[in-house]
Amino acid sequence: MLYRPDLTAGDEKTVLTSLADKPWRDEAALTRWEEGLAALWERPAVAFAEHAEAVGALKNILGWRSGDAVGVDPLLEPAWREALQEAWLHPAERDVDPKTGQGTGIWRMPPDATQPRAVIVLHPFGLPSTLPKGHAFVLEEISPVIRPMPGCGEGDAQLLDFSGPRILTIGTGCALLSRDAALIRELAKARRHPPGSTACTLGCALLSGLQERLERRREVAMRYLAMRLAPVASHPANPAGGRVWEQFFLHLENGDARQGLEGFLLKAGIGCGAPVWFQPPGEPPPGLRRFLAQTLALPLYAALSDAQCKRIINRVHRWMERLP
């Protein structure tokens, strides 16, 4: 499998117990979940069951107007993009670095707009990005980095997504965090749909074992980083300050090499594919087009066994040996 949530048998038991014993809404479980996120990031947090409600509340509290532009990276999770559109906000995209997938360049604004009222900065694949400077309200999508590290957590507010193939996966829902406690209080007042009791209980369980899950992901990534790839492919960045290994992808020299390795691994029953689980909307800009064409994600999750990891590495080496 290419993607798999970091859920254990213990997490399954937690969910089943919650479904049997608790009401659908549990204020105590919600408080524990929000307090757990707040303790991790050292700032207040508020959780929502719906992304659209969270974005709509932000819009109303901060005085954004319908039609205002919000700068986004093209690899932003679809749930956030849909929430912006539901709030009548215009997503203005920018390109990405073709090797790393990090957002770069200026936002492509609509003709009648001067600058975005807000920007959503994506920290892709667990590697912090540079925050923009200016007058816009900076929202950081911190789902890939999960925990504070140099280069993240300095924006006006932070977004956490709990849907899709995330490290913290509680089904659906999201959370907003900010050092501005007054903003969080206003968001909590505006909220009508918090996550259910089962989602909150599972979220707390995931936080309690987060360090072990991240360490296992790092162990797998270190094994992959030792693979012999030159001159056809290269590894992702592994800065001295560390990173959260949400995902591991190889950068191939061209699209033909990428397709060749993908086909070889799939034939052996090894999950691999695009570095994002969704199709970015519209015609991709040049950097994103090259990034998607030349990168190949390998399986990376806490439940990946040593034997599975070894087999993947052996198959990559076998493909390298067959090249002319």
Secondary structure, 3 states (H helix, E strand, C coil): CCCCCCCCHHHHHHHHHHHHHCCCCCHHHHHHHHHHHHHHHCCCEEEECCHHHHHHHHHHHHCCCCCCEEEECCCCCHHHHHHHHHCCCEEEECEECCCCCCEECCCCCCCCCCCCCEEEEECHHHCCCCCCCCCCEEEEECCCCCCCCCCCCCCCEEEEECCCCCCCCCCCCEEEECCCHHHHHHHHHHCCCCCCHHHHHHHHHHHHCHHHHHHHHHHHHHHHHCCCCCCCEECCCCCCCCCCCCCEEEEECCHHHHHHHHHHHHHCCCCCECCCCCCCCCCCCHHHHHHHHHEEEECCCCCCCHHHHHHHHHHHHHHHHHCC
